[in-house]
Amino acid sequence: ATATDVADDAVAITYSAASDSTFAIGTTAVTATATDDSGNVSTCSFDVVVTDNTDPTITCADAPGTAEATSSSGAAVSYDAATATDVGDDDVAISYSVASASTYAIGTTTVTATATDDSGNTSTCSFDVTVADTTVPTLTCPLALVPVEANSSAGAAVIYNAAVVEDVGDDSVDVTYSAVSGSTFAVGTTTVTVTATDDSSNVSTCSFDVVVTDVNAPTITCADAPASVEATSSSGAVVTYDAATATDVADNDLSVIYSAASGSTYAIGTTTVTATATDDNDNSSTC
């Protein structure tokens, strides 16, 4: 500042804050005071403004390793804190879009760290938190069933209990069967494979057998015996007879054989002809 005085050629001037002092961020009013030799005083003032328009420098820590899910919600994951420096703030505030030790969903979550200084300047950095589900479901097949008797040539309809499945990362695992309960199973042994697939495409399988048996013999009925035939030679006579009929719950095309065929030459006297019906499962009946 400059000062003049009618009675003092060298007026003393003092300042409330000296030039070249360190001024705080913000506005500082500086008062200049002029005092003459007689103690008369005059003042004037001006503002010194210091601004902070520089963003903090923030550095994120390395991303944590992939965490294995511990439930269908994901897993709790902790990470190291970011660091931040600033020319105008010795204690920069850092906030995170998702806090350390939170439960993170299965998949990849991007975490953003934001550093904010006292002047409202901000900087950000980010890193990924990955939660994986690599654990296969635990699958238990139903117990083996008691064999079921066929009730048609197609076999029998068989109902079985559902498999039991548990999974750490999926509360609703998809379960499929190679042959569904209530289906008609053919005579014999059918292996049913159960497949459990969770949301992360982890797969488990188990299997069990469905057994359909056919232990019932066919029903066979012989035709009436043919009337007595007069011998035509010393060997006897050619005799034909009507075929026997046979039915079976598990075989629509039974094999019927005869101990002596129709149209054969039968010796003089009485010959007993036995008809045998045999189904596909080697059950047989005779008449």
Disulfide bonds with the S-S distance in Angstrom:
Cys60-Cys125 1.97
Cys141-Cys206 1.95
Cys222-Cys287 1.95
